[in-house]
Amino acid sequence: MASPPDQAVSPWVQLVPFALVLGIFYFVILLPMKRRQKKVQEFLAALKVGDRVVTSGGIFGSVAKISEQSIQLQIAPNVRVDVSRAAIVGYQGQAPVADQNA
């Protein structure tokens, strides 16, 4: 079943399947993940005071204050909570920008 000893297989031919697997991995998994991450980064950078958002925990509120690592949400009159920027997943009433399942 093995190839005859007088026929040598080039090392480059042996690398072709490995290169194909890496290419498929890149285009199916890594590239969409990078695009999604860039979209989330742009969304978080565009947040401004007054935006109505939802968190990953399901808290609805409007942005009251924005700092480097956290966002202060007003969830009721005179009730404000600080949440991590990463906890904000989208605007109220719209599909989430950051999928929790992915």
C-alpha positions in Angstrom: 0.0 0.0 0.0 3.0 2.4 0.5 4.5 4.2 -2.4 7.4 2.6 -4.2 10.8 3.5 -2.8 12.0 5.0 -6.1 9.4 7.8 -5.9 10.2 10.5 -3.4 7.4 12.9 -2.3 8.4 16.5 -2.2 8.2 18.2 1.3 6.2 21.0 -0.3 3.5 18.6 -1.4 3.2 17.4 2.2 2.7 21.0 3.4 -0.2 21.7 1.1 -2.9 20.0 3.2 -1.6 21.8 6.3 -1.6 25.1 4.5 -5.2 24.5 3.4 -6.4 23.7 6.9 -4.7 26.9 8.2 -6.4 28.9 5.4 -9.8 27.5 6.1 -9.3 28.1 9.9 -8.4 31.8 9.2 -11.3 32.5 6.9 -14.0 30.6 8.8 -13.0 31.5 12.4 -10.4 34.2 12.8 -11.5 36.7 10.2 -15.2 36.9 11.3 -14.1 37.1 14.9 -11.8 40.1 14.1 -14.7 41.8 12.2 -17.1 41.3 15.1 -14.5 42.6 17.6 -13.9 45.7 15.5 -17.6 46.4 15.3 -18.0 46.1 19.1 -15.0 48.4 19.6 -16.5 51.0 17.3 -19.9 50.7 19.0 -18.3 51.3 22.5 -16.2 54.2 21.2 -19.4 55.9 19.8 -21.4 55.8 23.0 -22.4 59.2 24.3 -24.3 60.5 27.3 -28.1 60.0 26.8 -27.9 56.8 24.7 -30.4 54.2 25.9 -28.5 50.9 26.2 -28.8 47.4 27.5 -26.2 45.4 29.4 -25.2 41.8 29.1 -27.1 41.2 32.4 -30.3 42.6 31.0 -30.2 46.0 32.7 -31.8 48.8 30.6 -30.7 52.3 31.2 -29.5 55.5 29.7 -25.8 56.6 29.8 -25.3 59.2 32.4 -21.5 59.4 32.5 -18.6 57.8 30.5 -15.2 57.1 31.9 -12.2 55.1 30.7 -13.2 51.7 32.0 -16.8 52.1 33.1 -20.1 53.7 32.2 -22.6 55.1 34.6 -26.2 54.1 33.7 -29.3 55.8 35.0 -31.8 52.9 35.5 -34.5 54.9 37.3 -34.9 58.4 38.6 -32.0 59.2 41.0 -30.7 55.6 40.6 -27.3 55.2 38.9 -25.1 52.2 38.6 -21.5 51.9 37.3 -21.0 49.0 34.8 -18.0 47.9 32.8 -17.8 49.1 29.2 -17.6 45.5 28.2 -21.0 44.9 29.8 -22.8 47.1 27.3 -24.1 44.9 24.4 -26.3 47.2 22.4 -28.9 49.9 22.1 -32.4 49.4 23.5 -34.8 48.0 21.0 -32.1 46.8 18.6 -30.2 43.6 18.0 -27.2 43.2 20.3 -23.9 44.4 18.8 -21.9 42.0 21.0 -23.2 38.4 20.9 -22.8 36.7 24.2 -22.8 33.2 22.5 -20.0 33.9 20.2 
